[in-house]
Amino acid sequence: MNFKLKSITKNFSYTFVANFLSLVVSTILIIIVPKFIGISSYGYWQLYLFFTTYISYMSLGITDGIYLRFGGSHYKDLPKRLLASQFWFIVFFDLMANFLILYLYFINYDDINKLFVVAFTCVTGILVVPRSLVTFVLQATNRIKEFSIILIIEKSLYFIFTITILLLGIKKFEILIYADIGAKLFSTLYAIIICSDMIFQKLENLKTTMREVWINISVGIKLLVANLSSMLIIGIIRISIEKNWSIDTFGKVSLTLSISNMLMLFINSLAIVIFPVMRRTSKDNLIKLYPMLRLGIMTPLLGVLLFFYPMKFILSMWLPQYSDSLSYMALLFPMCLYESKVLLLVNTYLKTLRRENILLKINLLVVITSFILTGITAFLLKNLIVTILLIVFLLALRCIISELYLSKILEIKVLKDIIIELIITIIFIVSSWNLPLLDAYYIYLFTYICYIILKRKELTKLVQDSKNLMNS
């Protein structure tokens, strides 16, 4: 256990640096870019970022299958000829698929700016989808250092390019997109170089390659669809806002979502490190670890909501043109609470226990719910506030259903904690939306202190158990 703990600590230090850099870069860009470019240009830039999150899922589940099949393996033991064959298969497939997407949009487009966004989204897809095979292999084989360097290269260059563009007084969203693609190009080249011994192998014959492709698709497609449907929960709502209101409104809501999602970079870094270690952990130990991990995650996450109040105050002064949309942070900020728990705790456990089919079923259920409710709130009622509030409602619903199912598998009780966290979330939203900022802050601070007092015995035990674990 001590060896595993040291391994987690070492790998987390790499991902911490990479994701801390990502957090710093994202934070600066979130704050600076809307200050220097117009609201419409910001909206198109956000539309490009929105589309690129979906184009990266065009791996057909191959990369996800590799991640699940080889999670916990050693890099030197991988079947590199098979992996090389699949890498080049993905390159060929994505070239064809992205060309088809661009052609279909081109013959039907009605907005030249959106055509530009779609075209360069396809270019991004050609870069990042093949690269995802490399990054998944690095994560699965615990080569976290190399994986982290890929992230550092991309984020550093993106930051340098973007700041240079803004300092030169260029306010075109197209140039910002060029900066993103340039950064991705360089990081992809580095990924290819460090795994050149895998990528530039003699390829297997077509029959063997396609058989392996099919195996990985059959294993990974459930996880891919589960992850994709997870994104569609919010994606359906975001695209409905763009369709029913305007690119300006889309940009404003996207800004608020970006601010609310900043914490997810840190959470993702933890999840990346934990999964390979969990795969080597027995089910009995997983059961023992869950209550510790849950309390250790939820206590600081509930505390993070306190940062909403100074953030809203400062950002309202810095970005007065977005002051109306920053009010939506009161509705959206708790999403980090439920997204973080799902990503770091629930999904990690379900993937470790190879219950990807459950992830898929739950996410699809919530996607269908999102589709129905968004149709009502956005298209029939045309109520923007209720449509935005749906995001937190649906993410909380997905989180609660997933954790209740997981608790049955692990035979542990979590319903009481779920209810407490739900009550705290409701107190935060209602007070922050309806009351002056300072009054809402004191109410939530009091609520959080009550939670700490309620959990004081469990927190004391958690600290003691953590010390014992460190010394074992």
GIFEN-V356062 format. One record per residue. N is the residue number from 0. RES is the residue in one small letter. PHI is phi in radians with two decimals (NA if undefined). PSI is psi in whole degrees, -180 to 180 (999 if undefined). D_CENTER is the distance of its C-alpha to the mean C-alpha in Angstrom with 1 decimal. Layout:
{{N RES PHI PSI D_CENTER} {N RES PHI PSI D_CENTER}}
//
This chain:
{{0 m NA -39 28.7} {1 n -1.12 -39 29.5} {2 f -1.10 -43 28.7} {3 k -1.10 -39 25.3} {4 l -1.13 -41 24.7} {5 k -1.13 -39 25.8} {6 s -1.10 -43 23.6} {7 i -1.08 -45 20.5} {8 t -1.08 -45 21.7} {9 k -1.11 -49 22.5} {10 n -1.18 -36 19.2} {11 f -1.15 -31 17.3} {12 s -1.08 -37 19.5} {13 y -1.20 -49 18.4} {14 t -1.22 -28 14.7} {15 f -1.08 -47 15.5} {16 v -1.07 -48 17.4} {17 a -1.09 -45 14.9} {18 n -1.40 -27 12.0} {19 f -1.15 -41 14.7} {20 l -1.08 -44 15.8} {21 s -1.06 -40 12.4} {22 l -1.14 -45 12.5} {23 v -1.09 -48 16.1} {24 v -1.07 -48 15.8} {25 s -1.08 -42 13.2} {26 t -1.09 -47 15.3} {27 i -1.10 -43 18.5} {28 l -1.19 -39 17.5} {29 i -1.06 -38 16.2} {30 i -1.43 -40 19.6} {31 i -1.50 -46 21.9} {32 v -0.97 -50 21.1} {33 p -1.14 -16 21.9} {34 k -1.30 -29 24.9} {35 f -1.90 -13 26.4} {36 i -2.09 161 25.7} {37 g -1.17 162 26.7} {38 i -1.09 -42 24.7} {39 s -1.14 -45 25.0} {40 s -1.06 -40 24.0} {41 y -1.10 -38 20.9} {42 g -1.09 -43 20.2} {43 y -1.19 -36 20.6} {44 w -1.10 -42 18.5} {45 q -1.17 -33 15.6} {46 l -1.13 -40 16.6} {47 y -1.08 -47 16.3} {48 l -1.09 -36 12.7} {49 f -1.13 -48 12.0} {50 f -1.11 -38 14.0} {51 t -1.15 -25 12.6} {52 t -1.19 -23 9.1} {53 y -1.66 -32 11.6} {54 i -1.12 -26 14.2} {55 s -1.23 -10 12.3} {56 y -1.59 12 12.8} {57 m -1.52 33 16.5} {58 s -1.60 -3 17.1} {59 l 1.14 9 18.7} {60 g 1.61 0 17.1} {61 i -1.09 -50 19.3} {62 t -1.15 -36 16.7} {63 d -1.15 -39 15.1} {64 g -1.10 -43 18.8} {65 i -1.08 -43 19.6} {66 y -1.05 -44 16.8} {67 l -1.29 -40 18.2} {68 r -1.25 -36 21.8} {69 f -1.89 9 22.0} {70 g -1.03 125 19.6} {71 g 1.63 -6 22.0} {72 s -1.39 168 24.4} {73 h -1.71 141 26.0} {74 y -0.98 -41 25.5} {75 k -1.15 -19 29.3} {76 d -1.63 1 29.7} {77 l -1.25 149 27.4} {78 p -1.37 85 29.2} {79 k -1.22 -31 28.6} {80 r -1.13 -41 30.8} {81 l -1.14 -41 28.9} {82 l -1.19 -38 25.5} {83 a -1.09 -43 27.1} {84 s -1.07 -39 28.4} {85 q -1.28 -33 25.0} {86 f -1.04 -49 23.5} {87 w -1.27 -26 26.3} {88 f -1.12 -44 26.1} {89 i -1.10 -41 22.5} {90 v -1.01 -49 23.8} {91 f -1.13 -46 26.6} {92 f -1.07 -43 24.7} {93 d -1.24 -31 22.1} {94 l -1.05 -47 25.0} {95 m -1.18 -45 26.8} {96 a -1.15 -44 23.9} {97 n -1.23 -34 22.8} {98 f -1.11 -41 26.5} {99 l -1.13 -44 27.0} {100 i -1.03 -46 24.2} {101 l -1.11 -42 25.6} {102 y -1.11 -45 29.1} {103 l -1.13 -37 28.4} {104 y -1.27 -37 26.9} {105 f -1.07 -40 29.7} {106 i -1.37 -5 32.4} {107 n -2.24 6 31.1} {108 y -1.26 152 29.5} {109 d -2.27 6 30.8} {110 d -2.49 114 29.0} {111 i -1.08 -33 29.4} {112 n -1.20 -40 26.4} {113 k -1.19 -34 24.1} {114 l -1.08 -43 25.8} {115 f -1.06 -44 25.0} {116 v -1.06 -47 21.3} {117 v -1.12 -42 21.4} {118 a -1.03 -46 23.5} {119 f -1.46 -16 21.3} {120 t -1.14 -41 18.2} {121 c -1.13 -39 20.2} {122 v -1.07 -43 21.2} {123 t -1.05 -42 17.6} {124 g -1.04 -39 17.1} {125 i -1.11 -28 20.3} {126 l -1.48 -50 18.9} {127 v -1.44 -27 15.3} {128 v -1.20 -50 16.0} {129 p -1.06 -37 18.9} {130 r -1.09 -31 17.2} {131 s -1.09 -30 14.4} {132 l -1.08 -44 17.4} {133 v -1.12 -47 18.4} {134 t -1.18 -35 15.2} {135 f -1.17 -39 14.9} {136 v -1.09 -43 18.6} {137 l -1.11 -42 18.2} {138 q -1.17 -45 15.7} {139 a -1.12 -33 17.8} {140 t -1.71 12 20.9} {141 n 1.17 24 19.8} {142 r -1.56 65 20.4} {143 i -1.21 -32 17.7} {144 k -1.04 -50 19.9} {145 e -1.13 -40 20.0} {146 f -1.05 -42 16.3} {147 s -1.15 -38 15.8} {148 i -1.11 -38 18.6} {149 i -1.02 -46 16.9} {150 l -1.11 -42 14.1} {151 i -1.10 -43 16.9} {152 i -1.05 -49 19.0} {153 e -1.09 -49 16.5} {154 k -1.20 -38 15.5} {155 s -1.11 -48 19.2} {156 l -1.15 -40 20.7} {157 y -1.04 -43 18.5} {158 f -1.12 -47 19.5} {159 i -1.08 -48 23.1} {160 f -1.06 -47 23.4} {161 t -1.17 -45 22.0} {162 i -1.10 -40 24.1} {163 t -1.06 -44 27.1} {164 i -1.05 -46 26.8} {165 l -1.19 -38 26.7} {166 l -1.15 -29 29.6} {167 l -1.37 -4 31.6} {168 g 1.44 15 31.4} {169 i -1.44 126 29.6} {170 k -2.04 18 27.8} {171 k -1.56 131 26.9} {172 f -1.15 -26 23.3} {173 e -1.03 -40 24.4} {174 i -1.18 -35 24.9} {175 l -1.13 -35 21.4} {176 i -1.19 -41 20.1} {177 y -1.01 -41 22.7} {178 a -1.07 -43 21.3} {179 d -1.13 -45 17.8} {180 i -1.15 -39 19.4} {181 g -1.05 -44 21.8} {182 a -1.12 -42 19.3} {183 k -1.14 -36 17.5} {184 l -1.08 -48 21.0} {185 f -1.15 -41 22.1} {186 s -1.20 -34 19.1} {187 t -1.17 -41 19.7} {188 l -1.07 -40 23.3} {189 y -1.13 -43 22.8} {190 a -1.05 -41 20.7} {191 i -1.15 -39 23.6} {192 i -1.14 -47 26.1} {193 i -1.26 -20 24.9} {194 c -2.02 28 24.7} {195 s -1.09 -30 27.8} {196 d -1.17 -21 29.7} {197 m -1.65 -41 27.4} {198 i -1.31 -39 26.9} {199 f -1.76 41 30.5} {200 q -1.43 163 32.2} {201 k -1.15 129 34.9} {202 l -1.36 150 33.2} {203 e -1.25 163 34.0} {204 n -1.19 163 36.1} {205 l -1.03 -40 34.5} {206 k -1.11 -46 35.3} {207 t -1.13 -41 33.7} {208 t -1.08 -47 30.6} {209 m -1.18 -33 30.1} {210 r -1.13 -43 30.8} {211 e -1.19 -39 28.1} {212 v -1.02 -45 25.7} {213 w -1.13 -40 26.6} {214 i -1.07 -47 26.1} {215 n -1.20 -35 22.5} {216 i -1.12 -45 21.7} {217 s -1.10 -32 23.4} {218 v -1.40 -44 21.3} {219 g -1.58 -17 17.9} {220 i -1.11 -33 18.1} {221 k -1.14 -42 17.5} {222 l -1.20 -40 14.2} {223 l -1.07 -48 13.3} {224 v -1.15 -36 14.6} {225 a -1.09 -46 12.9} {226 n -1.19 -41 9.4} {227 l -1.12 -45 10.7} {228 s -1.14 -31 12.5} {229 s -1.06 -42 9.6} {230 m -1.25 -32 8.3} {231 l -1.17 -22 12.1} {232 i -0.96 -46 12.6} {233 i -1.50 -36 11.5} {234 g -1.02 -41 12.4} {235 i -1.05 -42 16.0} {236 i -1.19 -43 16.5} {237 r -1.12 -43 15.5} {238 i -1.23 -30 17.7} {239 s -1.18 -34 20.4} {240 i -1.16 -43 20.5} {241 e -1.12 -37 21.0} {242 k -1.34 -38 23.7} {243 n -1.60 -22 25.5} {244 w -2.00 -100 25.5} {245 s -2.78 169 25.1} {246 i -1.14 -29 23.0} {247 d -1.15 -47 23.8} {248 t -1.11 -40 22.4} {249 f -1.02 -44 19.3} {250 g -1.11 -41 18.9} {251 k -1.15 -44 19.7} {252 v -1.15 -39 17.3} {253 s -1.10 -37 14.5} {254 l -1.05 -47 15.7} {255 t -1.12 -41 15.5} {256 l -1.10 -41 12.0} {257 s -1.09 -42 11.0} {258 i -1.12 -44 13.2} {259 s -1.17 -24 11.9} {260 n -1.65 -1 8.2} {261 m -1.01 -37 9.7} {262 l -1.08 -27 9.8} {263 m -1.10 -23 6.2} {264 l -1.10 -43 7.2} {265 f -1.16 -44 10.1} {266 i -1.08 -41 8.8} {267 n -1.08 -37 6.8} {268 s -1.12 -38 10.2} {269 l -1.18 -44 12.1} {270 a -1.08 -39 10.6} {271 i -1.06 -40 11.4} {272 v -1.32 -39 14.9} {273 i -1.25 -38 15.7} {274 f -0.98 -51 15.4} {275 p -1.05 -33 18.3} {276 v -1.26 -40 20.4} {277 m -1.06 -37 19.9} {278 r -1.06 -24 21.1} {279 r -1.73 10 24.3} {280 t -1.86 137 24.8} {281 s -1.21 160 27.2} {282 k -1.11 -37 26.5} {283 d -1.03 -44 29.0} {284 n -1.20 -33 27.1} {285 l -1.08 -40 23.8} {286 i -1.13 -43 25.6} {287 k -1.16 -36 27.1} {288 l -1.30 -28 23.8} {289 y -1.00 -52 21.9} {290 p -1.05 -38 23.8} {291 m -1.13 -48 23.5} {292 l -1.11 -41 19.8} {293 r -1.09 -49 19.3} {294 l -1.16 -39 21.6} {295 g -1.16 -24 20.4} {296 i -1.56 -48 16.9} {297 m -1.25 -34 17.9} {298 t -1.07 -53 20.7} {299 p -1.19 -31 19.0} {300 l -1.12 -42 16.1} {301 l -1.12 -33 18.9} {302 g -1.22 -30 20.5} {303 v -1.06 -29 17.6} {304 l -1.07 -21 18.5} {305 l -1.14 -24 21.8} {306 f -1.25 -15 20.2} {307 f -0.98 -42 19.8} {308 y -1.17 -52 23.6} {309 p -1.16 -33 24.3} {310 m -1.09 -47 21.3} {311 k -1.11 -41 22.5} {312 f -1.10 -47 26.1} {313 i -1.22 -45 25.4} {314 l -1.18 -32 23.2} {315 s -1.13 -33 25.8} {316 m -1.37 -36 28.4} {317 w -1.31 -38 26.5} {318 l -2.14 70 25.3} {319 p -1.08 -28 28.1} {320 q -1.22 -14 27.5} {321 y -1.94 13 24.2} {322 s -1.04 -36 25.8} {323 d -1.17 -41 25.8} {324 s -1.28 -28 22.1} {325 l -1.14 -20 21.3} {326 s -1.11 -28 23.0} {327 y -1.16 -15 20.2} {328 m -1.02 -32 18.2} {329 a -1.06 -33 20.4} {330 l -1.47 -33 19.1} {331 l -1.68 -24 15.3} {332 f -1.00 -37 15.0} {333 p -1.14 -10 15.1} {334 m -1.06 -31 11.9} {335 c -1.13 -29 10.3} {336 l -1.11 -50 12.9} {337 y -1.40 -37 12.2} {338 e -1.11 -41 8.4} {339 s -1.15 -43 9.0} {340 k -1.14 -41 12.0} {341 v -1.13 -49 10.6} {342 l -1.16 -47 8.0} {343 l -1.45 -34 10.6} {344 l -1.92 -64 13.7} {345 v -1.17 -52 14.2} {346 n -1.08 -41 12.1} {347 t -1.06 -43 13.4} {348 y -1.17 -46 16.9} {349 l -1.14 -38 17.0} {350 k -1.19 -38 16.0} {351 t -1.11 -39 18.5} {352 l -1.47 5 21.0} {353 r 0.98 46 20.4} {354 r -1.91 43 19.8} {355 e -1.05 -29 17.3} {356 n -1.11 -31 19.7} {357 i -1.24 -42 19.1} {358 l -0.96 -45 15.4} {359 l -1.08 -49 16.4} {360 k -1.10 -44 19.2} {361 i -1.14 -46 17.5} {362 n -1.11 -41 14.6} {363 l -1.12 -39 17.4} {364 l -1.05 -44 19.6} {365 v -1.28 -32 17.1} {366 v -1.10 -44 16.6} {367 i -1.07 -43 20.4} {368 t -1.08 -42 20.7} {369 s -1.06 -44 18.3} {370 f -1.06 -45 20.5} {371 i -1.20 -50 23.7} {372 l -1.20 -36 23.0} {373 t -1.15 -38 21.5} {374 g -1.03 -38 24.7} {375 i -1.29 -51 26.8} {376 t -1.31 -37 25.3} {377 a -1.58 -44 24.5} {378 f -1.61 -34 27.2} {379 l -1.63 -55 30.0} {380 l -1.41 -27 29.8} {381 k 0.91 45 28.0} {382 n -1.86 107 26.8} {383 l -1.17 -41 23.9} {384 i -1.11 -47 23.5} {385 v -1.15 -37 23.4} {386 t -1.09 -43 21.0} {387 i -1.17 -41 18.5} {388 l -1.09 -27 19.3} {389 l -0.98 -33 18.4} {390 i -1.02 -51 14.7} {391 v -1.17 -41 15.1} {392 f -1.02 -47 17.8} {393 l -1.23 -39 15.9} {394 l -1.17 -38 12.9} {395 a -1.15 -41 15.7} {396 l -1.04 -47 17.6} {397 r -1.08 -42 15.0} {398 c -1.13 -46 14.6} {399 i -1.14 -46 18.4} {400 i -1.07 -45 19.4} {401 s -1.11 -44 17.2} {402 e -1.25 -35 18.5} {403 l -1.10 -40 22.0} {404 y -1.15 -45 22.0} {405 l -1.07 -38 20.9} {406 s -1.10 -32 23.5} {407 k -1.19 -40 26.1} {408 i -1.12 -44 25.3} {409 l -1.48 -9 25.6} {410 e 1.03 51 28.4} {411 i -2.24 162 27.3} {412 k -1.86 126 27.5} {413 v -2.31 -4 24.6} {414 l -1.04 -41 25.7} {415 k -1.06 -45 27.4} {416 d -1.14 -39 24.4} {417 i -1.06 -44 22.2} {418 i -1.13 -43 25.0} {419 i -1.05 -46 25.3} {420 e -1.14 -36 21.7} {421 l -1.16 -41 22.0} {422 i -1.11 -42 25.1} {423 i -1.09 -41 23.7} {424 t -1.08 -45 20.9} {425 i -1.11 -42 23.6} {426 i -1.05 -43 25.8} {427 f -1.08 -50 23.2} {428 i -1.13 -49 22.6} {429 v -1.10 -46 26.3} {430 s -1.23 -41 27.6} {431 s -1.23 -30 25.2} {432 w -1.42 -35 25.8} {433 n -1.79 -21 29.6} {434 l -1.92 160 30.9} {435 p -0.99 152 31.4} {436 l -0.97 -46 28.7} {437 l -1.18 -41 30.9} {438 d -1.09 -44 32.1} {439 a -1.11 -38 28.6} {440 y -1.06 -47 27.6} {441 y -1.14 -37 30.7} {442 i -1.13 -46 30.1} {443 y -1.24 -36 26.5} {444 l -1.05 -44 27.7} {445 f -1.07 -43 30.6} {446 t -1.07 -43 28.3} {447 y -1.17 -39 26.1} {448 i -1.10 -40 29.3} {449 c -1.06 -39 30.6} {450 y -1.12 -45 27.5} {451 i -1.06 -43 28.2} {452 i -1.10 -43 31.8} {453 l -1.08 -35 31.1} {454 k -1.77 14 29.0} {455 r -1.07 -40 31.3} {456 k -1.16 -43 32.9} {457 e -1.17 -37 29.6} {458 l -1.18 -39 28.2} {459 t -1.10 -42 31.4} {460 k -1.15 -38 31.3} {461 l -1.08 -44 27.7} {462 v -1.09 -43 28.8} {463 q -1.15 -44 31.9} {464 d -1.10 -37 30.2} {465 s -1.15 -40 27.7} {466 k -1.12 -43 30.9} {467 n -1.10 -38 32.6} {468 l -1.15 -39 29.7} {469 m -1.15 -33 29.7} {470 n -1.58 -9 33.4} {471 s -1.34 999 33.7}}
//
